[in-house]
Amino acid sequence: MRLTLLLPFLLLSAAMLHAQTGVSVPPPARELRGSWIATVRNINWPSEPGLPVAKQKAQLLALIDSAAKIGLNALIFQVRPAGDAMYESKLEPWSPFLTGEMGKSPGWDPLEFAVTEAHKRGMELHAWFNPFRALAGEKHAPSADHIRRENPQWTMKYNIDWWMDPGVPEVRKQAVDVMLDVTRRYDVDGIHIDDYFYPYPIMDAAKKKIPFPDEARYALYRANGGTLELTAWRRQNVDEVVRTTYEGIKGIKRHVKFGISPFGLWRPNYPEGTGGGLDPYEDLAADSLKWLQQGWVDYFTPQLYWTIDRPKLGFITYYDWWLQQNTQGRHIWPGMNTSKIGDDRNAGEILHEMSVLRERGLKMTPGHFHWNFGALHKDIGKIGTYLKQRAYTPHALPPASPWLSNTPLPAPLVGKTMPGGRKTVAWRFDDPRWMASTRWWVMQAQIGGKWQTWKAFYKDQQSAEWPEGATAVAIRAGGLGWEVGEAGVAN
């Protein structure tokens, strides 16, 4: 490849940019390392409603910065806690967890801010939606444009929360519409929904399940010729939301991943001899096995919140079972209950679970999510310290999703510069076609004779400081499906 003289490049001094050939650079390390940031009831952020904008921003930035320093490469940020929005929306009102009053603008856009700041630090940002919760308790009154006020007949109270009825076509459409609206308007890397479909059952004084009060809507379905029994009809309603969301996302931005974090098991006795009293298939109308095997997700995050040593509800038992069911070859990145450190487990349990996932990662793309980021940020049981110092070195990239994009990317032009005596590496593509196929840049550094994955940069950044102690630096383009191309090397 011919040498290209850059005069100047990104306001740096003149540099010779090239893609050096004949240098063997190993593939970058791969592992999804993520966490949820919950906003419902102010679990993780903001610390309380009604804070000044500057303090809200500072708190969110502290979480994002902490995640990057620990070594995470993905965050799941809750943007629809309960029929509301943590972003500027024309479809639903502002969340009361921001200002203390539903519908009141906080004066800024937390989702846009989170996307920008996560990308600056080389992390993905996934927008997390609860599809059917209408109100989280009754602390905050619904605004005039909230579903509880506009269409109260579509909602009902069950346990301490208000719920939208998934049997109502307009409710299902609204759930899909808000997710596709964010897909369309924000530069998110993923859309994520959690485990609350039909709500978890509650018991009466006689320890019998109190039925979810959707009998009127089910009766209407039967009166109009429907033949499915109640729980099958409910599963059909949820399946429709899952399928149409996946298809809708791919029709807008194919590279945006869709992920679901259902309850950790599909049904009791799968695998044989396991399970407890809850049957998510029947109780929550969650046919999670179907979603995985139909390919309606790009990544699947079963909430494996049990310890390794439990005989009937065990982390390894269910992870291995899910791997066996993964006929479409999607990512399986389970959730770990890191928030239980100090309760019924210690940091060693979480590190052990991660080691199990990495062992299985010889066949599958490894990855995991921590519930929730509070434990890492507060360094409960020194888990944040252990992750940073032991488990998350060196840096790793999210695994590729070849079914989303698999473009063979050439080596970028790479050069070393010395602006103001400070050693810098700069890179670019001359061909706009390759720029259009690039979403990330990946830096690898040769230190002590060994190559290591150093950092990821968002597509808009095309220069960075030279890593300390590096004798050579390689830059690769990361494509829309996180595929990485050939390495351009500077030394």
N, C-alpha and C positions, 0 to 999 in steps of 0.2 A: 504494500500500500504506500503511495507516494507521501512524502512529508508535506505538511501544510503549514505555512507561516501565518501566524495569527497576529494581526496588527490593528488595535490591541484586542484582547479578549476579556470581556466583563470588567473593563477598567483596570485590568492587571497589566503588568509590563509585558513586552513582546515575548512570546513563547513558541517553541516548536511543538505542535501537537501531532501525535502519531498513534497508530495502533501497532505496538511492537510485536513482531512475530517470533516464533521459536522459544517463547517463554511459557513454561508449563505452570498454569495456575489451577489448583484444584477447585472443584465446584464449591460454592458457598454453603455454609451450614444452614440447615433447614429445621425449623420447629415453630409451630404457632404457640406463642406465649402471651396469653391474654387475661383480662379480668373484666368483670362487670362494674360499672359505676352506676349505682341506683339513686334515683331522685325521688321515688315515691316515699312519702312520709319523711323526706329529707334524710334518708338512711346514710348516704355518702356525701351528697351535695344538693343544694347549699346547706350549711349547717343549721339554718333556720330560715323561714320565709321573711321577706321584707328587708333584707340587708341592702345597704347601698350598692350601686352597680360596681364600684371599684372593689368592694370587698367580695362580692360574688365572683367577679373575674379573677381576683387574686386567689380565692379558694380553689376555683376550677383549674387555674393554671398550676397551682401547687400540686394538685392530684396528677395532672398530665405530666408535669416535669418529674415528679416522683416516679411515675410509671416508667418513663424513659430511662431514668438513672438506675432503677432496679434491673432493667433489661427486657421489659415487655415490648412486644411489637404489635399489639392490637388491644383496643379498648372497645367495650360494648357500653354505649352511653344511653341511658334511658331517656327517651324524648316524648313518650306518650304514656304517662303513668296511669291515667284514668280518664279517657275521653277528652284529654286536654293536650297542650303542646308546650314543649320546651324550645320552641322555635316560632318564627313568624309564620302564621298559618291563616288561610282564609276559610279553612274547613272546620277548625275547632279552636276553642278559646285558649288563651294563655293559661298555663298551669298555676294554681294557687300556691304550689310549693316554691314558686319564685318570689311572689310579692305578698302572699297571704290573702289575696283576693283573686278569685278566678276571673279571667278576662282582662285583668289589668296588665298593661305592657310593662315589662321590666326596664325598657329603654335600650335593650340590646338583644342580640340573637345568640343564645348559648350554643346552639348546635353549630352555627357557622363558625363561631369562635373555637369550639372544640375541634372541629375538622381541621381548621387552619393550624392550630397549635400542635395537634397530634402529627400532622404531616410535616411540620417543621422539624419534628424530632424523630422522623423516620418511622412513625407508627400508623397503622391502619385505625380508622374510626368507623365503627358500626353503629347505626342508629337502632335503638331497641324500643319495640312497641309492645304494649299489652293490648291484645285485640278486642277484648270484650268487657273489661272492667270499666264501669261508668263513674263511680266515685269511690275513693279510698276512705271509707268512714264518712262521717258527717260533720267533721270539723269545719270544712270550708263549704259555703253555700254555692250551689251551681249558678253560673251566670245565665243571662237570658238566652244566649246562643248555645248553651250546652244541651246535650241530648236529654238530660233529665227535665229540662224546662221546655224544650221544643217538642219533644215526643216522649212524654213520660210513660205512655202505654207500651213503649219498647223496652222499658227498664223494670227491674224488680230488686227488692232488697233480699239478700241472702247472707246470713251471718252478719258481719259488721259492715260489709260493703254493698254498694249498689252495682248491679250488673246489667249489661245490655243483653238482650235475648238473641242468641245466634240463630234462632229459628226465623227471625225477621229478615227478609231479603235486603231491606235497606240498611240494616245493621251490618250485615256481611259486606255489602258494597262499601259502606263507610270505612270499615276496617282496611279493606284493600285500597281504597282511594287515598287514605292518608299516607300509607306506605309508599304508594307509587308517586304521590306528590313530592315526598322527600327525595325519592330516587331521582326524580326529574330535576329538582331545583337545587340540590345540595351535592357536593362532591364526596359523598360518603363511599366507603369501601364495601360496606355490607348493610343489609337490612336483617334485623333479628327479632324474633318473637319468643316469648318465654313459655312457661308450662301452664299458664292459666287460660284454659279454653272454657269449657263449662267448669264452674267453681268446684273446689275440693268439697266433698260432702261433710255436713255437720250432723251431729247426733242429737236426738231428743233425750229426755230423762230415762227412757227405757233402753237407751243405747241402740236405737234404730235410726237409720239414715233419714233425714228430713229431705223430701224430694225437692229438687229445683222447680220453682213454680212456673213452668212453661206449658202447663196442660192446655191452656186456651189456644196457644199457637199450634200445638200438636194436633188438637182437635180440628182446627181449620185445615191443616195439611191433610188429615184423613178425610175430611168432608169434601176436599177438592180432588179426591181420587188417590191420594198417597197410600202406599201399601207397606211401607217399612215400619217395623216396630220402633218403639220410642228411642232406645239408645242407638239403633242403627240410623235412624233419621238424624239424631244429633251428630253422629259421626259424619254423616253426609254433609251436614252444614259446615262443620269444621274443615273437612276435606276440601270443600269448595274454596274456602278462604286460602288454604295453603296452596292449592294448585294454581288458582288465578293470581295469587301474589307472585309466585315463582315465574309464571308465564309473563305476567305484566312487567316484572323487573327486567327480564331478558329482552322484552320488546323495546325497552327504553335504553338501558345500558347493560349490555350483556356481561360486562366485567364485574358488575356489582354482585357480590355474593349474597345468597340468602341462607340464613341459618336459623335453626330452631333448637331450643334447649328444653326438651320435654322431661317429664319425670323419668327417673333412671331405668325403670323396667317397663316393658311393653305390657305384659300381663303376668299375674302370678302363675308360677309353675313353668315359666319360660326363662331359663332352662329348668328342667324338671327338678322339683324339690326346693325351689326358691320362691321368694315373694312373701309379702305380708298381707295385711287386710285390705289395702287399697288396690283396686283394679283400674288403672288409668283408662284402659280401653272402654270399660263400661261407665266408670264414675265421672271421668273427665271428657269422654267422647274423643279421646286422643288415640287415633290409630297410627302411632308414630312409626311402627314397622312399615306400614304402607307408604308413608311419606318418603322414607329412606329408600325403599325398594322401587318406588316409582320414579326416583330421581327428582323429586320436587324440592330438594335442598342441595346446596353446594357444600355445606358443612353441617354436621349433626353433633349436638352437644348434650347428650343425655346427662342428667344431673346425678352423677354417681357420688352421692354425698355420704356414703358409708365407708367404714374403715376396711382395710384389706382382710382382717382376720374374722369378719362376721360370716357365719356359715350359710345363712339363708339370704342375707342382703349384704353382699360383699362387692367391693370395688372391682377386683380382678374378675370375679365370676361374671359380672354383667358386662364389663368391657370386652372380654373375650367373646361373649355371646353376641354382642352387637357387631363385632368384627366379622363373625361368621354370617351375619345377615346382610352384610354390605355388598349386595350383588351388583350395584351400580358403580362401586369404587369411589364413593364420595368420601370427603374427609370426616373422620370421627374424632372429634376433639372434646373429650368429656369435661364436665364441670367437677371441680373438687371443692369440698366444703372447708376452705381455708379459714373461714370465720369461726370454726369450732375449735381452733387452737386455744388452749387454755381452758377448754370446757371438757370435751371427752377425748382430746388428742393433742399431740404436740407437733412441732415443726417437722420432726423426723418422719411422722406418718405421711405428711404431704410430700416430702422429698422422696420417700419410698414409692408413693403412687406415681410420681413423675418418672422414677427409674423404671417402673413397670411399663409405662407408656413408651418409653424410649426403647426398651427391649423389643416390644411388639412393633416399634417403628421401623424395624428392618424390613417388614413387609408392607406396612402402612405409613402414611405421612404422619409423623408424630406431632402432637399438640395438646393443649389443655387450656382451660379457663379457671381462674380463681373466683369463687364466690366468698366474699366480695372484696373490692379494693381497699376497704377500710383496714383489714387485717394487714395487708402489705404496707400501706401508707403509714400506719401506726407502728409497724414493726412488731406486731404481737408475737411473742415467743421467738423473736429475732428472725421471723420468716423472711422479711424483706432483706435483711442482712445476708442470710444464708443463700437466698436466691441470687443476689447480686454478686456475692463473693465466690460461690461454689457452683450453683446450678445453671446460671445464665452467662457463663463465660465459655467460649467466646460468644459474640453476638450471633443471632440466627435470623434468617428471613422466614416469613410465612411460606409454607409449601405451595408449590404451583398447583393450579387448577386447569389442567390441559383441556378439559371440555369447554372452558370459557374462552381460552385463547392459547394458541401454541405457535406463535409467529417466530421463526428463526431470526434472531436479531444479530446484526454484525457487531464487530468491536467498534466502540466509539473512538474518536480522536482524543488522545490524552497527552497532557504535557505538564511539566513542572515549571513553576514560575517563582520569582523571588521579589514580589512587590514590597518595597520598603525593607528589604532584607529578611522578610518572613516567607518561609518556604510554603508554597501552595500548590495544589494539584487542580488542574482545570480540564474540562472535557466537553465534547459536543458531538452532534451529528450534523454534517452538512446537508444531508438529504432530508427534506421535510417529511417524507414518508416514514422514515424511522423515528423521527420525533413524534409523529402521531401515534405510533405503536408503543411508545415508551411512557410508563407511568411512574417508574422509580429508577433511581440509579443505585448501584450496589458498589461499595468500596471494599476491596480486600487489601490487606497490608502484609508485606513480608517483613517479619520482625524476628531476629535471631535465627534467620535461615528458614523459618516456617511461615507459611501463609495462613492468615486467619481472617474470617469475616469481620470487618471493622464496623461498618455502619451503612444504613440505607438513607438515601436522600430523595425527597419528592422531586417530581419531574422538572419543576421550575428552577431548581438549584443546579448550577453547573460548575461550581468550584467549591473547594473546602481546604482547610488547613491540612498540611502534610502530617500524617500520624507520627507521633514522637517515636523515634527509634526505628522507623521503617526504612529499609534499603530499597524498596520498590513498592509501587502502589498500582493496583489493577482496578479498572472501572468497567462494570458491565451494565448494560441496559436491562431493566426489569420490565417485562411486557404487561399487558392488561390482565393476564391470568397469572401473574407473578412468575412467568417463565423468564429465565435469564439468558442473555446472549453471550457471545464471545467476549473475551477480556482484552481491553486495551491497556497497555502497561507503560508506566513511566518510572524511570529510576535515575 
